[in-house]
Amino acid sequence: MILVSEKAKEKISQLRSSGDIADDYFIRVTVVGGGCSGLSYKMDFDNEDQEEDQVFEDKGEKLVVDLKSFLYLCGTTLDFSDGLNGKGFFFDNPNASRTCGCGESFAV
């Protein structure tokens, strides 16, 4: 399962309303190779289902993950920070053994 924090939910709602994003779009999260720690997160709005997608819903937000990425993301929470130490979406991933200093990449 992948969860959404309250702050992330609020920010997603703001993006939907300010960016003219239709209600049938969901959030697609993938893990790709790259970054200082070896793996990076990628997150986009999407409206096309793919074969073997894993679908989750939390706080009214639909999150879709391909099967390979789900192996790295199981139990992860999508969160949002607007503090002085960094602003933007981030992932609280219990599967990550280490993350880079900027939080953009991780290793398992």
N, C-alpha and C positions, 0 to 999 in steps of 0.2 A: 504494500500500500504506500502511496505517496500522499502527504498531507499538505495543507495550506494554512499558514498562520493568519491571524486576523489582520495584521498589518499588510501582508501580501495580498489578501483578499481586497482590502480597501484600495490598494494601489492598482490592482488589476481592474477594479471597477472604474477608477479614474481614467485609466488608459482606454478602456472601452468607450467611455462617454466622450473623451476629448479626441480620440482618434477615429471616430466613426467606424468602429469595429462591430460587425454584425453579431447578433446573439448566437448564431450557429457556429461561430468560431470557438475553438477550444485552445488550450495551451499545450503545445507539444514540447516535451523535454527530451533531449538526447544527450548521450555521452559520446564525445569524439576524442580521438587521440590528439595530444598537443598540450602546450602549456609547460611550465617549469616542472611540474610534478608528474607529467605523463598523460593525464586525462583531463578534459575540460567539459564543462556544462554548456549546452546550447538550449535556448528557450525562445520559442516563437509562437505567434498565433497561427493557427492552421484550421482548415475546414475539410481536409481530405483524410479519410481513414486509410490506413495501410494494413496489409495482411500481417497478422501476428501482433497487432497493437495491443497493449495492455491499457485498459481504460479505468480511471479512478475518478471519483467525485468527492470533494470535500468543501464544505461551506458554500455549496452552490457552484463551485468552479470545476469544470471537467478538465482533467489532466490526462494526456495520452503519451505513452512511452513505448518505444519499440522493445521487443523482447530482449535483445542484447543489452540495451541500456538499462532495462529494468533490473538485470542482475547486479548492476552497480548502485542502483537507486532505491532498492527495496528498503522501506522504513524511513526514507528521507522526508524532511519538511522543507517546503518552499517558504522562505521568509523575506522580509523587506526591512531595510534599515535606512533611516534618513538622518543618522547622527553624524557627528564630526569625523569619526574614524572610518567613514566610508558610506556611500549612498548607493542604494540599488538593491536588486534582488540578490539573494544568496541562498545556498542550500545547506541545511544542517543534515549532514550525511553520516549516519553511524557506521557505514561501511568503509569510510575513508581512514586509512592508516596514517596519512599525513596530507597536509595541504600546503600550498605555497603561501608566501607572506601576503600576497594581494587577495588570496581567497578565490582566484579564478580557476585554479586547477587542483587536482587531488591525485592520490595514489591509493591502491588497495593492497 
